[in-house]
Amino acid sequence: QQNFVAATHAVDGLDSLIWNINQGAQNVVGMRLDTIRGTLEQIRVTVDTLATSTPGDLNLMGVQAAMLSNFVDAYLTSAAFKDAQAAAEEGLQVSRSMTTSSRNDPRALKSLVVSLYKRGDVRKEANDLLGRTADCQEAVVTARRLVEALPDDAAARRTLWVSMMKLAEAQLLAPLCDQRSTHSRLLRLSPRTFWTKIRETPSGGAISPSLSLTVATLGQRTEI
């Protein structure tokens, strides 16, 4: 219990740090990345040491997962993408370990939901919107299980609401990402091959509005 309280206090200190980082981003003059990274690593050492002393403790593992989710926010705000990606993957690993040992425990379910959509946030920055959609879909499914376990819990319902909002955004953006990827592949083709592929489409060669950017760009390279 003492370890859990100490770990919780360490993670609570992240709120003010992330607020300072956000203010720095808005005001241009912010904290140096090495300072941010050093501060976060100090918190990590404290939490990881406490968690290691009581392996398998769901409360401490939940604090670890929450810490890593906060790391994702801090690093994304600081434009440290690789650090954010590493934190997201590690946080998801911790959360999956929680659900492996206690599949229906609300603490494990909540940690998994948050870790999933945090990795989705990282994938959004990487323009992997299809991957983000997959993460958000799993987050919604898991959040529904959380609400089933805690039907009268407002925090559980809010977790479901957040995950559904993130999924809705991902589903709106994913087709655009897929179109951009398709356009990019088409533009690498020769003009003759491009028009051959267009004629082979099920629409009988009709060009949809979604291909207008590709056609316009290709038109700058060759006479249609």
Buried (B, 14 or more C-beta within 10 A) or exposed (E): EEBBEBBBEBBEBBEEBBEBBBEBBEEEEBBEBEEBBEBBEEBBEBBBEBBEEBEEBBBBBBBBBBBBBBBBBBBBBBEBEEBBBBBBBBBBEBBBBBBEEBEEBBBBBBBBBBBBBBBBBBBBEEEBBBBBBBBBBBBBEBBBBBBEBBEEBEEBBEBBEBBBEBBEBBBEBBEEBEBBEEBEEBEEEEEEEBBEEBEEEEEEEEEEEBBEEBBEEBEEEEEE
